Amino acid sequence: MAGQHHARDLQQALESRLPYEALSGPLRQRVSLQAYKLHSVHFAALRYHSYQRLPKFLRVSMTEQSYYEVLIAYLQENLQLYPYLHIRKIAQYTKETPLSYYTTMISELLKAERSYDTLPNFTAVDVLNIIGIGRNQYLELTKEVRSKLRWHINRRFVKNYLPSEMLPSVTLPPFWGVFAVDMPAEAIKRVNLSNEEAALHRQLLKLSAENESHNSGSGGCHFACEFPREPLHALYRKGLVCATFSVGPEDQITVPPLERFVMNRTSDDPTEVMLYKVLSTIDNRTSLSLLAQLLMLDELDVCAAAQVYIRLGLAQLKTVHIPEEILNFTERVHETWRDVVEERMSEASAVSLTGSAPCTFTEAGASEADAGTKDTCPNNGSHPPRRIALLYDASLTGFLMMTNLSADPTFKQHAVTLFELGKLSEEMIGSFIEKLEQVDIKTEHDLGDEAVKYICSVLSLREVLKALRRVVGPDKESGVDMLKVESMNELEPTTRYSVLGRNYWAYFVTSPVSYAPLIDVALNGVYGSTVSLMPSPWMTLYLYNKMGTGPPSLLLPVGARLAAWPPLLQDTEKSVAKLRLQPFTMDAEITYVEAATSIILLNEMTVMAPLLVQRVEDVPLERDTEGRFLVESTKYTSLDVVVPFTASDTEAVALFCAAVKQHSHATSVHFVSADVVDEMVGLRRFLDLFHLAVEAMHLKDSLGCFTFHVSLHEVVKEEGGGKETAPTPTPTVTHVDPTKGRGFKKEMTRCYSLADAHITDLGFGIPLTHPDCCSVMVRHLEDLLGETRSECHNNAMRDLANDFGLFLGSHSPLTSSAREKMALQSTAVVGPSTQMHIRRLGEGGNGGAPFPSAMIFFDGAHLAVMDDWNPLVELWPV
């Protein structure tokens, strides 16, 4: 414990840049002066700080050269990205180029027999881009070098199997600055330069020396387009020429779908955490300066992060800055570059003429020949037109990546972008929808129910995106951005609300979500789950309490053990009670059991998590064919029906009928009540329950759905043989269609009476896994977002959140003050949480669903807390 305390004190001292003399006495006793200086250097190195940003006490005792030597060695040892921001100093003092840096890193991994997975994501991307070594290539190299006899004697030969040049796909943009690396003569001889390449290398060295002698400070700013194109690229790929470029605070960045991103591992390295943070919030409508303010980061760090994205080919500058030296003196452009430069300048001129203000064209990156030029430079100080935000969680990206939905590689690029970047902007939504249009569910039914569920989610997403893009907002702007809930939750509360409020006017959340969005209901236009209204068994009990009706239910805390069920959950003489068990776990699997045989299972399940038990079915008993035993009725069936809050009676009945058809494999169904064959009359009890729930929660203007568990009794069931059955006056008629399939396939019409209906769950937001329900929601979206209904929704959600908070305060350990602070938290943990999982609703900062501390019982009309129960004795008479 003391060690953790001192480690925390040391971290705070490093962040505060304190000199050794200012440290506390206990910390000085544990850390020597030299050790503290080394910690300070490593702290700065991991954050890619320049020598000028070091604390004064370090600069006094350390030269610039020694710092950069330590920096490059420490970063390489820790498998970090090459420090491109200091490439001139690194090349000057250490002669280490990106090529030599990564070949040495990979050779050390091979010699140490370390896995490729030890490379952080961004480092793995750069390695793949520069020397073409990905996971498969690394495995092949490992197999090849280990097969050599020398492997067991001296492993230094490993580097001979690594590339000696960058990939041919690595190119130089025309407006990047270039400079030569002054390598030893032996190293240059090994490279085997042509006469033209050697002459160009000497020319660049001479230019650099001349600029240094004139104290230019920059070491010589010469652009790639000033030198012969092919020899320059050859020197660049051989590591004898390096390139630089700058990104300014007023620049804007666009992020295309990730093409060559390596999903390896995330780490707690501060730079990688920052890279993910900036990448998930960056957009082409916000300057880097403003983004730094929103993220509360140093402007230099945000600009450095943008440089890294461009270097890795993950992002592009929105516009191109043509250097004044080239713009004013075009004769400096070498003839081999002239066509490329003229094309860039003409495109920049076209953008300036069509834009509201002159705007130059900027280069995207080393591997990006072209950048988008359709957008013009907006006024960075103005508020951008707001869009709609569709918030999703990692489970949706899992659906996209785990299922073989499309053979198009760009489909996976969008999925990886949604997962790693945590965002897909409006500019990419159109192409994403085009890829979703290619998904065909007809060929996927053979893969099983789980695969169909994934595909239904994807198809529902497509229709939702198309509908949201048609909505015109209050700023007369249409468009939708997809945002990952986990990425938003990692932001500081101030940053989160600033980013959301500045860019969006309405927020739709997919359902269900593993993480509750840390959004307060005070934020208008939120349609879906929030930390204040996280759907859980608590919300279900709250609904029953407001309605005054519902199935008998029992909420059990962790560790609860029962000897018998309460009478309301037990069998009767004429029926068998079926119970629904729902654990307080994420993606909980709902279990249906018989009351008479489930006590042992119950006591095992409550060891891990709280449990909600509901009596949802009473299966009637009837005599068997011999009349000797009571068995469950064969004419009884049950199923779940999902209905949105905004559905009309006709739509609700249509959803009910569709669910029954799918469940019974019938071509048509009818419902009767008192011998009246009319769906509205036969399902009156279901509709009344639906209306009661909507009114009790004031959800008529909100987005979400109820899950009904309905019990049906089949009135007539006639099955024909292999020939046509004559029409009869009975409600069930069977026809034979000899044209469908092998043999005779029947068209079945079934007739049911509604035995019972209960609401077992409710969810806020868009239930992508239920396409029929989604299609009904989509029809109501534009009307739902009207000014009047939107205001009613906002007021209803605030009232609901307040009332639900009071309910939790009186029935759970969650206090009102603690609940109010939930939306002002951040889930930022050690390392990005994009690849982490929350396993319990009440843990890991997922708030909104506290674990119960006592048993809570709902008898069908009233809710009661049983806080004096004894788990070792029977609680109720059998």
KAQUI-V384090 format. One record per run of one state. SS is the DSSP state (alpha for helix, beta for strand, coil for the rest). FROM is the first residue (numbers start at 0). LEN is the number of residues. If there is no record, write none. Layout:
ss->{SS SS}
from->{FROM FROM}
len->{LEN LEN}
This chain:
ss->{coil alpha coil alpha coil alpha coil alpha coil alpha coil alpha coil alpha coil alpha coil alpha coil alpha coil alpha coil alpha coil alpha coil alpha coil beta coil alpha coil alpha coil beta alpha coil alpha coil beta coil beta coil alpha coil alpha coil alpha coil beta coil alpha coil alpha coil alpha coil beta coil beta coil beta coil alpha coil alpha coil beta coil alpha coil alpha coil alpha coil alpha coil beta coil beta coil beta alpha coil alpha beta coil beta coil alpha coil beta coil alpha coil beta coil beta coil beta alpha coil alpha coil beta coil beta coil beta coil alpha coil beta coil beta coil alpha coil alpha coil beta coil beta coil beta coil beta coil alpha coil alpha coil alpha coil alpha coil beta coil beta coil beta coil}
from->{0 1 16 19 22 24 30 32 46 50 53 55 61 63 77 83 94 97 111 115 118 120 131 134 146 148 152 154 161 176 180 184 191 194 213 221 223 226 228 237 240 244 252 254 269 281 287 295 298 312 315 317 323 328 329 332 337 354 364 365 367 368 386 392 393 402 408 421 422 424 425 437 440 443 444 447 448 470 471 472 477 478 479 484 490 492 503 511 525 527 536 547 552 556 566 569 574 583 584 585 590 594 597 598 605 610 623 629 632 635 644 648 664 667 673 675 677 678 682 683 697 703 716 733 737 744 764 765 767 770 784 786 811 815 820 821 824 839 840 854 858 862 866}
len->{1 15 3 3 2 6 2 14 4 3 2 6 2 14 6 11 3 14 4 3 2 11 3 12 2 4 2 7 15 4 4 7 3 19 8 2 3 2 9 3 4 8 2 15 12 6 8 3 14 3 2 6 5 1 3 5 17 10 1 2 1 18 6 1 9 6 13 1 2 1 12 3 3 1 3 1 22 1 1 5 1 1 5 6 2 11 8 14 2 9 11 5 4 10 3 5 9 1 1 5 4 3 1 7 5 13 6 3 3 9 4 16 3 6 2 2 1 4 1 14 6 13 17 4 7 20 1 2 3 14 2 25 4 5 1 3 15 1 14 4 4 4 12}
